[in-house]
Amino acid sequence: MELFSQPFIQATRHTLSTPGIVVLGTIPVPKGKPLALVEEIRNRPDVMVFSVTKENRNHLLTEIVTCVQSGRK
């Protein structure tokens, strides 16, 4: 429901556009009709998307922590 709330969309855009802010979040896997805000976030040049699978889920922690820490510098 949040994806259809204008205050949520505006707050999300503002937060992602604020310099020095690191956001760790989840977005749904694309299927069916694309959600505009999700696709906007997915296509931002400053966004890193990790696809979690059964095969890689136990090895992603280090990579994600490194990515978040490098964004804080």
C-alpha positions in Angstrom: 0.0 0.0 0.0 2.9 2.4 0.7 3.8 2.3 -3.0 0.6 4.1 -3.8 0.9 6.8 -1.0 2.2 10.1 -2.3 3.7 11.1 1.1 5.6 7.8 1.2 6.8 8.2 -2.4 8.0 11.8 -1.8 9.7 10.8 1.4 11.5 7.9 -0.3 12.6 10.1 -3.2 13.9 12.8 -0.8 15.8 10.3 1.4 17.4 8.6 -1.6 18.5 12.0 -3.0 20.0 13.2 0.3 23.8 13.2 0.1 25.5 11.2 2.8 22.5 9.0 3.5 22.9 5.2 3.1 19.7 3.2 2.8 19.5 -0.6 3.0 16.1 -1.9 1.9 14.3 -4.5 0.0 12.3 -4.3 -3.3 10.1 -6.9 -4.9 11.3 -9.1 -7.7 9.9 -7.8 -11.0 6.9 -9.8 -12.1 3.6 -8.8 -13.6 2.9 -5.1 -14.0 5.9 -3.0 -13.0 5.5 -0.7 -10.0 6.7 2.8 -11.0 8.5 3.7 -7.7 10.2 0.3 -7.5 11.5 0.6 -11.1 12.6 4.2 -10.4 14.7 3.0 -7.4 16.0 -0.1 -9.2 17.2 2.1 -12.2 19.0 4.7 -10.1 22.7 4.9 -10.8 23.5 5.1 -7.1 21.5 1.9 -6.2 23.1 -1.5 -5.9 20.6 -4.4 -6.2 21.5 -7.8 -4.8 19.5 -10.7 -5.9 19.2 -13.2 -3.1 18.9 -16.9 -4.1 19.0 -20.1 -2.2 22.5 -20.7 -3.6 24.0 -17.3 -2.6 22.1 -16.2 0.5 24.7 -17.4 2.9 27.6 -15.6 1.2 26.0 -12.2 0.6 26.4 -10.7 4.1 30.1 -9.7 3.6 29.4 -8.1 0.2 26.4 -6.2 1.5 28.2 -5.0 4.6 31.2 -3.8 2.5 28.9 -2.0 0.1 27.0 -0.2 3.0 30.3 0.7 4.7 31.8 2.1 1.5 28.7 4.3 1.0 29.2 5.8 4.4 32.6 7.3 3.5 
